[in-house]
Amino acid sequence: MAAGWVYIMTNRPNGTLYVGVTDNLPRRAWEHRGGLIDGFTRRYGLKRLVYYEHHADIREARQREQMKHYPRAWKVRLILLNNPKWDDLSNDVV
């Protein structure tokens, strides 16, 4: 089974959050940044990758994606613990 990533995109520090899962984080971050993905992320301009975690198995990543249903405060705390300045991490995963 392929590896996977769970990631969080936003439009600005403490802005709108989107939790996603992918098997190719560099490509997916590029797609978000280019506005190539229809729907929620493009509508809200979510181009800043502020959090990601790698999983050896894509099934584990999909399970972890359930964090999208967690309270916003939980997700914000996760970002702040790992990326307190809400930097765009896209270049870290290229």
N, C-alpha and C positions, 0 to 999 in steps of 0.2 A: 504494500500500500504506500502511496506517495505521502510525502510530508505536507504540512499545511500551516497556515498562519491565521490567527485571529488579530484583527486590527481595528483601530478607532480613528476615524477621520473627523475633522471639524473645519469650520470656516474662520475661526479666530479663537484666541484664548477664552475659555469658558463659554464658547459659542454652542451652536447646534452640534450634537454628537451622532455619529453613525457607526455601528458595530458591524463588521463584515468578516467573512472567512474566504480564503483563497489558497490555491496550491502554488501560486506564483506572485509573491508580494511585490517585487520590483515592477512587474508588468501592471499589476492592479493599481499600485500607487500612481504610476504613469497615466493610466486610463482615467483615474479620478482627477488628477491634476490637469489633464487635457479636456475635461468635461465630456469625455467620450461615453460615459455611462448614463443612460437615460434614467429619469426618475428622481428620487429623493435627493441623492448626492449632487446631481447637477442643478436641480431647482434651488437648493440652498447654498450652492457654491462651496461644497465640502472638499477642499483640495489639500488640506494640511493633515499629514499623517502624524498623529501625536502619541500613538501607542501601538505596539505589536508584540506578539509572543509566538514563538515557534513551537510546533508540535511534530513529533516524529511521524505521526499518523494523522492523515486528514480527518479521520473519524473523530479523533480526540479534539481536533480544532473545531469541528462542527458542534461537538458536545459543549465545548467551552463558549461557543458563540451564544449560548443561552444567556450570557451576561447582558445581551441586548435587552433582556426583560428585567434586569436588575434596576434598582432606583438610580436616578441620575447622580445623586450624591456619591454612591458607591463607585461609579465609573469615573467621576471627577477625582475622587481620592486615588484611584488606581493610576490615573494620568499624573497627578501631582507627585506621587511617590516615585514615579519613574522618569518623569519629564516635567519638572516644576516650572519651567519657563514656557511650556507648551510649544517648544521648537518643532519645526517641520522635520521629521525624521526620514523623509523620502530619500534623501541623498545617502543615508546610512545603509539603505537596503539595495542600492543599485549594484 
